[in-house]
Amino acid sequence: MPESHALNIIEIPVSLVAHTVFCERRAWIEAAGEQVVHSQIETGVAAHTSVDSPGAARGRTRSVEIHHHGLGVSGRCDILRTVEDNAVTVVEYKSTPVRRIAEVSEANLVQLALQRMCLESIGVKVISQEVYFTDQRRSVQVQLSPSDFRNAERWVARTREIIGQRVAPPPLLDDPRCASCSHVSICLPDEHNQVAAPRRIAVSNPHGDILHLTTPGSRASLRSGRVVVTKQHDQIASVPLERIVGIVVHGNVDIASALIREVLWRGYSIVWCSGRGRVVGSARPASSPNGLARVNQHVASSIGRLDLAREFIRSKVSNQATQLRRNARADVKTAVARLRAIARKCIDAPDITHLYGLEGEAAAVYFGHFSALLSDDIDPGFLSRWPGRVGRHADDPLNVLLNYAYGLLLADVVRAIHACGLDPHAGFLHSAARNKPALALDLMEEFRAPVADSAVVGMINNGEVVVADLPRTAGRRMLGEKTRRVVTSAYERRVQQEFKHPVFGYSVSWRRAMEVQARMILGVLDGTTPAYRGIRTR
């Protein structure tokens, strides 16, 4: 076996080299800190349970740390089985939940070659190596030749080259490896190539829920693996922690530090909102992925990306037109046509100021016909007090409900942006100068009409809320605990509904679509997506 003369520049995991052999883009994604929850990964973790704890018994040493200073790699051997004269056999445990056959791959060969090189570099004699396939309960002996060791060295060099690049390797196109890859839901190869995806992208944890804490004066804490909510020593809710993939805190609700710490350890986010729905803060794990992409994001935000800004507003106006066309209870053909025309003008808008003008023109048309979305038998107080669209300081029932729903939407978009490691505050349409989550406000534009507006209109038309549910307190119209729960429930029903993604062709929930779109922005920033395409419903 040849001696290595590679420079020890960066110590990289042996497992990352094996991932490079499988797919260079996956290796770059993992090096960028991306993590997923996937059945294949969980199966692999379970298969390694018996060998993950360091120890030795009956000539078998488990979970042995290894390294090679010359190559600059480190890793772990699952089992070292002592054979004779202190010589060992390297045993690598592998689970094959997808291929279901006990077949040694090139990645396995490279991994075993590197493990052997690490051991021999510190004086351990290795006489053989094998792969134990846990699904088939079968060991396969592996023979390594000098060319295998040279090949392993080349893959180490290639891995170091890849992770040193500022731009991610391009996604694979129509490649069978993608169908079996656990990272396909964050790599999104077909989406980055902007072709119809022949698969369904689901959330990483399909049973995960967003926990909304809405009861004023309550406290959420961690107890025996459950989130327990109490008020004045009475328990009002108890939810298994395993079901939670994020928390939104509404108004005067306390949350225990142990619960905050556990949620962040699990890689999820927490968003705090005011009692009227305004997002006031968020917490995210410190070890978030795609740090270099965040740097690129801030540079691009400072310089400006008019192409992204155009697409945000174009998609927003298009969805407003669709909302009126689909759901209005009056003749709105003229208004819809005008909105479509404004959306087309966004394509060639010369600057941000012009885009804001088009957005304002569209808002006047859309909200000028917003009453047509409401049925005739709703509480008449919603329309009699409707002054048109009013933002933060609204005092009429309809605008207060819309603002609260927009706050829920913003919390979801912040979480989606956190998930892919971007900064919610560095935007391309909204300015970060006002200390607002500019990118989150950018991305939520295309979701306002089909998600938040739709949820509020449906809730009012169904009679779930009436004007009396929003009493005036101290000169302001407020949402009580019951009304917040009603709005939150209506929003959750809507955001979990699935639709056919107009670009990629598969069914996806609105909440998952937010992360898909955030990852498309990430792709523009890291160079793997040629252009951003917003969701425009038809």
Buried (B, 14 or more C-beta within 10 A) or exposed (E): BEEBEBEEEEEBBBBBBBBBBBBBBBBBBBBBEBBBBBEBBEBBEEBBEEBEEEEEEEEBBBBBEBBBBBBBBBBBBBBBBBBEEEEBBBBBBBBBBEEEEBEBBEBBBBBBBBBBBBBBBEEBEBEBBBBBBBBBEEBBEBEBEEEBBBBBBEBBBBBBEBBEBEEBBBBBEEEEEBEEBBBBBBBBBBBBBBBEBEEEBBBBBEEBBBBBBBBBEBBBBBBEEBBBBBBEEEEEBEBEBEEBBBBBBBBEBEBBEEBBEBBBEBBBBBBBBEBBBBBEEBBBBEEBBBEBBBBBBBEBBEEEBBEBBBBBBBBBBBBBBBBBBEBBEEEBEEBBEBBBBBBEBBEEBEEBEBBBBBBEBBBEBBBEBBBBBBEEEBBEBBBEBBEEBBEEEBBBBBBBBBBBBBBBBBBBBBBBBBBBBBBBBBBBBBEBEEEBBBBBBBBBBBBBBBBBBBBBBBBBBEEBBBBEBBEEEEEEBBBBBEBBBBBBBBBBEBBBBBEEBBBBBBEBBBBBBBBBBBBBBBBBBBBBBEEBBBBBBE
